[in-house]
């Protein structure tokens, strides 16, 4: 049975290629008989597999004991009748209850193991979380907010809206939105627990109340459908290897008539004078480097196509340039230095680039910093903004 | 289980967040009431928790098990009163229902098992028993998996009992 998009609906699916049976939604039957269809499908699935059988309950949001006992007994019987099978149950830390509940099966059957899906959700997560990136994100937001506080109004942001900021990172954008627009509700979701801890600490320190910081996977959110007027997702589609999955989820949680607002970059269009040629070379290489890790730092201008393909209408699009003239040029320089540290210092090294390449690669960043701090220089970082309406 | 006297809530006790009051026969006329009530209440009480979504999921799951138990085992007539309270990090759920000897005996036995030293073993035994689902399973799970502190108070004269679960669903803030 193919899933509907509503978390309150129960669904199951068997992927024969992966030998994976997935359950999702809310499963609270009154009687075991209510599960006949699902249990038959599970039984049929088990009968076709060899070796390892996967039970995926990552998106099973709710489950009562009637259902759990029925499934537990089915799996225990399977272990008895098919000692050749190894059953791997995948739970999610986002759901909260499922790992503990299914662990009971692991405790009583040596052929059943339970693992919590809490790995990296996008290819560059390790770089971004462990690359000393968090401090510099505040500076980035400070410089982009200089532009976005007005841009947001043009894209429909106004006080009192039900808003979600997906992939909120360290939550500073959410804080600025809360202060500037006073939304009726603001949910900020991210998959980095350390970033969320930081976000909560900052909000608490600055006395900002009312932001719900929640842990979750942007490509499989547990937020209910059709509940937000304005959904933002900034600088994030470009770091996912399947941005269309995220857009589907943004579409789902947005109310009909509401808007989804995304920002992304096209790093090869970063520019600077003087030393424009070395700067240009380095940022072209940045694009290739990201592509090597299945990320698309050139995503910005593609936003219109992706939004159309996701089913949105009334697409609005514009771009702006963060420059060394937006404030203190040192802020701009600090951002570029952090890029050099992560891109040249970590990602290029992991790709296996030779020292000569890395030295040339680094030089472009240093020249960009030189341009930013030069009394007659100009340095820019372009960002594309797009928003679109979910049809009514 | 220690003896306790029945002590219905005062009208506005500290920490009282929500109270639902409905006829027990109406409640027990539709199974989906359990899901609707647990979903509604969890959404209402989660907004100021550290992670509202995670808290709502856990709260809804725990409350649903209590309500499903009450759905199956309750006295025949009277009001079902559900009180939702919070003191600090402790959430207290009270299910106050009409009772009779059979109902009281069931809850007394289930709470004793859940509070007993072998709760984990009993829970696993009942989970994998091939009999019909054991109605005490939910209360055992609340104790074993959620660390719920379950208690029971009774009013023999009014033929009512109050099942209470105290839960800490969030890790302490660092």
Interface residues (C-beta under 8 A of the other chain):
Chain A: X8 X26 X28 X30 X32 X61 X62 X63 X64 X65 X66 X68 X69 X72 X73 X76 X94 X95 X96 X97 X100 X101 X104 X107 X108 X187 X189 X196 X197 X200 X212 X213 X214 X215 X216 X222 X223
Chain B: X31 X34 X35 X39 X47 X50 X51 X52 X53 X54 X57 X58 X60 X61 X64 X65 X68 X123 X124 X127 X128 X130 X133 X137 X138 X141 X145 X174
